[in-house]
Amino acid sequence: MRDPHQGSLKLLQPKYIKSMLQRYNLADCNPVAMPIDKSSHLRDGESAAHEDIRTYQALIGSLTYAAMSTCPNIGYITQYLSQANKSPSQCDWNAMKRVLRYLKRTKELGIMYKRDANNSHNGYCSAIPWGYCDANYAEDPCERKSTSRYMFMLMGSAISI
């Protein structure tokens, strides 16, 4: 969606998200405010295996596409859940359905690129790229693996996650 008066471009995919919800029978689900419940313990080793690995992998692919295109807010959880591609548990599947429920709530959100009207390079809407990174050390309770993420910004929005 382009707004020539404000010099902005917004990228969003509400139709793609709606089609994902329909494909996985969650079109009528209740939306949630967060993509993952902080109190959930994924990969605790006690959950039964999810019976349909191909469906799990297909949904991971769909969520990865959305995260890379217009929904960087699901990038971390999508990457985390993709680690279970070979042997997902029912707990992993339920977490993915929660991500879909979150996307239902946020389907009108997107990435907004703004032109710097003053050409002031103030760090917010400038043409100079800048970035963030974060990491945790051995937070995975089962395998003690570390996780890191990064995000680079340009003109007020993400260009790489």
Buried (B, 14 or more C-beta within 10 A) or exposed (E): EEEEEEBBBBEBBBEBBBEBBEBBEBEEBEBBEEBBEEEEEBBEEEBEEBEEBEBBBEBBEBBBBBBBBBBBBBBBBBBBBBBBEEEBBEBBBBBBBBBBBBBBBBBEBBBBBBBBEEEEEEEEBBEEEEEEEEEEEEEBEEEEEEBEBEBEBBBBBBBEB
